[in-house]
Amino acid sequence: MQKNKTALIVEGGGSRGVFSFGVIDSFIKASYNPFDIHLGVSNGAVVQLWYLLKVADYNLDKMLFSASKKYVRYSNILLNKSIMDFEKLYQDANRVFPIDFNRLEKNLIGKNFYIVVSDAITGNPEYIELSKENYINEMLATGSLPVLMKNPILLDGKRKYDGGITDPIPVQKAYDLGAKEIVIIRTYEKTFIRKTKLENYIAALATRGYPEISHALKTNTSTYNSALEFINNPPSDCKIIQICPPHRLKTRRATTNVEIMKRDYQVGLKQGKDYLRNNS
């Protein structure tokens, strides 16, 4: 009889990923990974990648590296340029923190790792597995937010956007893939409910050349809250556990303050240890 599958989902959130890195570092140090399916959205895909590589050393440093002000320029919005230079960030990060694909492939035996992207034409989420030849573009695609990142990211010649636009917490997908036990690392507190954000309408205006993705941005609030509804009222054969910050993180999406990020990383470490104490 086939055992029920287990899944780990890591929500995105830009710099708030320091919390998620804290959680998975506690898992790695405890040699804990019972999951069959791994799903990562935006920065959550980066967290999942290093979790699967089983590298706990310097994970906080990776987030602090990405928060460098040389990659974030808010003045660029006046020049119609990207606020965040993700391409240079990923290229530089790959030199400093190279990915051992042989190690990743070995650790993925018997598992599946999907990153979520949004297709510009259809406005639908897509779930892709990293390829050794094109992983930088694939990782860029899952975090390609309009306005923040102006340059198009293409996969197989088709433009992709941040997976959080169309499936910010892919819990339904995990269930459809056969997961009956699902753990979700959130970057918001458990009581959080998404409210309509002005930035979504700005992004929708910026992507009006892609009507379906523009519509997805306008309806992102209901998409997010529908995922919360599934989490709070799962099917009778499905168990869902959330690992959330106990309160709103001080870190925001584009925070570059090192001390704030270090403190929220410690919050993640504690929440991860608390989860292990109660569930392993």
C-alpha positions as CSV (number, residue, x, y, z in Angstrom):
1,M,0.0,0.0,0.0
2,Q,1.4,3.4,-1.0
3,K,2.1,5.7,1.9
4,N,0.5,9.2,1.9
5,K,2.8,11.8,0.5
6,T,4.1,14.7,2.5
7,A,4.8,18.2,1.1
8,L,6.7,21.3,2.2
9,I,5.6,24.6,0.9
10,V,7.7,27.8,1.4
11,E,5.9,31.1,0.8
12,G,7.7,34.0,-0.8
13,G,8.2,37.4,0.6
14,G,11.5,38.9,-0.5
15,S,13.7,39.8,2.5
16,R,11.2,38.2,4.8
17,G,12.8,35.0,3.7
18,V,15.2,35.4,6.6
19,F,12.5,33.9,8.7
20,S,12.1,30.9,6.4
21,F,15.8,30.4,6.2
22,G,15.8,30.3,10.0
23,V,13.2,27.5,10.0
24,I,14.9,25.4,7.4
25,D,18.3,25.8,9.1
26,S,16.9,24.3,12.2
27,F,15.6,21.4,10.0
28,I,19.0,20.9,8.3
29,K,20.9,20.9,11.6
30,A,18.5,18.3,13.0
31,S,18.8,16.2,9.7
32,Y,15.1,16.5,9.3
33,N,13.5,16.1,5.8
34,P,10.6,13.7,5.6
35,F,9.0,15.5,2.7
36,D,8.3,13.9,-0.7
37,I,7.2,17.1,-2.5
38,H,8.8,20.5,-2.2
39,L,7.1,23.6,-3.6
40,G,8.7,27.1,-3.5
41,V,7.3,30.4,-4.6
42,S,9.6,33.4,-5.3
43,N,12.2,33.7,-2.6
44,G,10.6,30.6,-1.1
45,A,12.1,28.7,-4.0
46,V,15.5,29.9,-3.0
47,V,14.9,28.7,0.6
48,Q,13.8,25.3,-0.7
49,L,16.8,25.0,-2.9
50,W,19.3,25.4,0.0
51,Y,17.2,23.1,2.2
52,L,17.5,20.4,-0.4
53,L,21.2,21.0,-0.8
54,K,21.4,20.5,3.0
55,V,23.6,23.5,3.4
56,A,22.9,25.3,6.7
57,D,26.1,27.2,6.8
58,Y,25.9,30.9,5.7
59,N,22.2,30.8,4.8
60,L,21.7,34.0,6.7
61,D,24.7,35.4,4.9
62,K,22.9,34.6,1.6
63,M,19.9,36.7,2.6
64,L,22.1,39.6,3.8
65,F,24.1,39.4,0.6
66,S,20.9,39.8,-1.4
67,A,19.8,42.7,0.7
68,S,22.8,44.8,-0.3
69,K,21.7,48.3,-1.3
70,K,23.7,48.0,-4.5
71,Y,21.0,45.7,-5.8
72,V,18.1,48.0,-4.7
73,R,17.6,51.4,-6.2
74,Y,14.2,53.0,-5.6
75,S,15.2,56.0,-7.7
76,N,15.1,53.7,-10.7
77,I,11.3,53.9,-10.8
78,L,11.7,57.5,-12.1
79,L,14.0,56.2,-14.9
80,N,11.6,53.3,-15.8
81,K,14.3,50.8,-14.7
82,S,14.1,47.9,-12.3
83,I,14.1,48.8,-8.7
84,M,15.9,45.5,-7.9
85,D,18.7,44.2,-10.1
86,F,17.9,40.5,-9.8
87,E,20.0,39.5,-12.7
88,K,23.2,40.9,-11.3
89,L,22.2,39.7,-7.8
90,Y,21.8,36.1,-9.0
91,Q,25.0,36.2,-11.1
92,D,27.0,37.6,-8.2
93,A,25.4,35.2,-5.7
94,N,26.2,32.2,-7.9
95,R,29.9,33.1,-7.8
96,V,29.9,33.5,-4.0
97,F,27.5,30.7,-3.2
98,P,27.8,28.2,-6.1
99,I,25.1,25.5,-6.4
100,D,26.4,21.9,-6.4
101,F,23.9,20.3,-8.9
102,N,25.3,16.9,-8.4
103,R,24.6,17.1,-4.7
104,L,21.1,18.5,-5.4
105,E,20.2,15.7,-7.9
106,K,21.4,13.1,-5.3
107,N,19.4,14.7,-2.5
108,L,16.3,14.8,-4.8
109,I,16.2,11.0,-5.4
110,G,12.6,10.0,-4.5
111,K,11.5,13.6,-4.2
112,N,10.1,16.3,-6.4
113,F,11.0,20.0,-6.2
114,Y,8.7,22.5,-8.1
115,I,9.1,26.2,-8.3
116,V,6.0,28.3,-9.2
117,V,6.0,30.8,-12.0
118,S,3.2,32.8,-13.6
119,D,2.8,32.8,-17.4
120,A,2.4,36.2,-18.9
121,I,0.1,35.2,-21.7
122,T,-2.3,32.8,-19.9
123,G,-2.1,34.4,-16.5
124,N,-1.9,30.9,-15.0
125,P,0.5,29.4,-12.6
126,E,3.0,26.8,-13.8
127,Y,5.1,24.4,-11.7
128,I,8.5,23.6,-13.1
129,E,11.4,21.6,-11.9
130,L,14.9,23.2,-12.0
131,S,17.1,22.3,-14.9
132,K,20.9,22.4,-14.6
133,E,21.3,24.4,-17.8
134,N,18.8,27.1,-17.1
135,Y,18.3,27.3,-13.4
136,I,19.3,31.0,-13.0
137,N,16.6,32.1,-15.4
138,E,14.1,29.7,-13.7
139,M,14.9,31.1,-10.3
140,L,14.7,34.6,-11.7
141,A,11.3,33.8,-13.2
142,T,9.7,32.8,-9.9
143,G,10.7,36.1,-8.3
144,S,10.1,38.4,-11.3
145,L,7.7,41.0,-9.9
146,P,6.5,43.7,-12.3
147,V,7.9,47.2,-11.4
148,L,10.6,45.7,-9.2
149,M,12.0,43.9,-12.2
150,K,11.5,45.4,-15.6
151,N,13.7,43.2,-17.8
152,P,11.7,40.2,-19.2
153,I,12.6,36.7,-18.1
154,L,11.9,34.1,-20.7
155,L,11.5,30.3,-20.4
156,D,11.3,28.5,-23.7
157,G,10.7,31.9,-25.3
158,K,7.7,32.8,-23.1
159,R,7.7,35.5,-20.5
160,K,7.2,34.5,-16.9
161,Y,6.4,36.4,-13.8
162,D,6.6,35.8,-10.0
163,G,4.7,32.7,-9.0
164,G,3.1,34.6,-6.1
165,I,0.9,36.5,-8.5
166,T,-1.1,33.4,-9.5
167,D,-0.4,30.9,-6.7
168,P,1.1,32.5,-3.7
169,I,0.6,29.5,-1.4
170,P,0.3,26.4,-3.6
171,V,-1.5,24.2,-1.1
172,Q,-4.1,23.1,-3.6
173,K,-1.4,22.0,-6.0
174,A,0.4,20.0,-3.2
175,Y,-2.9,18.2,-2.4
176,D,-3.5,17.5,-6.1
177,L,0.0,16.0,-6.3
178,G,-1.1,13.5,-3.6
179,A,0.1,15.2,-0.5
180,K,-2.0,14.3,2.5
181,E,0.3,15.9,5.1
182,I,1.4,19.5,4.2
183,V,3.7,21.8,6.1
184,I,3.7,25.4,5.1
185,I,6.4,27.9,6.1
186,R,4.7,31.3,6.0
187,T,6.3,34.7,6.1
188,Y,3.2,36.2,7.7
189,E,1.6,35.5,11.1
190,K,-1.2,32.9,11.1
191,T,-4.0,35.4,11.5
192,F,-2.9,37.4,8.5
193,I,-5.5,38.1,5.8
194,R,-4.5,39.8,2.5
195,K,-6.0,43.2,1.9
196,T,-6.1,44.9,-1.4
197,K,-2.8,46.6,-2.1
198,L,-2.2,49.7,-4.2
199,E,1.0,48.2,-5.5
200,N,-0.9,45.4,-7.2
201,Y,-2.9,47.9,-9.2
202,I,0.3,49.8,-10.1
203,A,1.8,46.5,-11.3
204,A,-1.4,45.6,-13.2
205,L,-1.1,48.9,-15.0
206,A,2.6,48.2,-15.8
207,T,1.6,44.8,-17.3
208,R,-1.4,45.9,-19.2
209,G,0.2,44.6,-22.4
210,Y,-0.5,41.1,-20.9
211,P,-4.2,41.3,-20.0
212,E,-4.4,38.0,-18.2
213,I,-1.4,38.6,-15.9
214,S,-2.7,42.1,-15.3
215,H,-6.1,40.6,-14.2
216,A,-4.3,38.1,-12.0
217,L,-2.6,41.0,-10.2
218,K,-5.9,42.8,-9.6
219,T,-7.4,39.6,-8.2
220,N,-4.3,38.5,-6.2
221,T,-6.0,39.4,-2.9
222,S,-8.8,36.9,-3.5
223,T,-6.3,34.3,-4.8
224,Y,-4.2,34.6,-1.7
225,N,-7.2,34.4,0.7
226,S,-8.6,31.4,-1.2
227,A,-5.4,29.6,-0.3
228,L,-5.9,30.6,3.3
229,E,-9.5,29.2,3.2
230,F,-8.1,25.9,2.0
231,I,-5.5,25.9,4.7
232,N,-8.0,26.6,7.4
233,N,-10.6,24.2,6.0
234,P,-8.6,21.3,4.4
235,P,-10.2,18.2,3.0
236,S,-11.0,15.5,5.6
237,D,-8.1,13.4,4.4
238,C,-5.5,16.2,4.6
239,K,-3.5,17.5,7.5
240,I,-2.0,21.0,7.2
241,I,0.5,22.5,9.7
242,Q,1.7,26.1,9.4
243,I,5.0,27.4,10.7
244,C,4.4,31.2,11.0
245,P,6.1,34.1,12.7
246,P,4.3,34.7,16.1
247,H,3.8,38.3,15.1
248,R,4.4,40.6,12.0
249,L,8.0,40.4,11.1
250,K,9.9,43.7,11.2
251,T,11.6,42.7,7.9
252,R,9.7,43.9,4.8
253,R,9.9,42.7,1.2
254,A,12.9,44.9,0.3
255,T,14.4,45.5,3.8
256,T,18.2,46.0,3.8
257,N,18.7,46.6,7.5
258,V,21.0,43.9,8.6
259,E,20.1,44.0,12.3
260,I,16.4,43.7,11.6
261,M,17.0,40.8,9.3
262,K,19.2,39.0,11.8
263,R,16.6,39.2,14.5
264,D,13.9,37.8,12.2
265,Y,16.2,35.0,11.2
266,Q,16.4,34.1,14.9
267,V,12.6,34.1,15.1
268,G,12.6,31.5,12.3
269,L,15.2,29.4,14.1
270,K,13.1,29.3,17.2
271,Q,9.8,28.5,15.3
272,G,11.6,25.7,13.5
273,K,12.9,24.2,16.7
274,D,9.5,24.5,18.3
275,Y,8.0,22.6,15.3
276,L,10.6,19.8,15.6
277,R,10.0,19.5,19.3
278,N,6.3,18.9,18.7
279,N,6.4,17.0,15.4
280,S,9.5,14.8,15.1
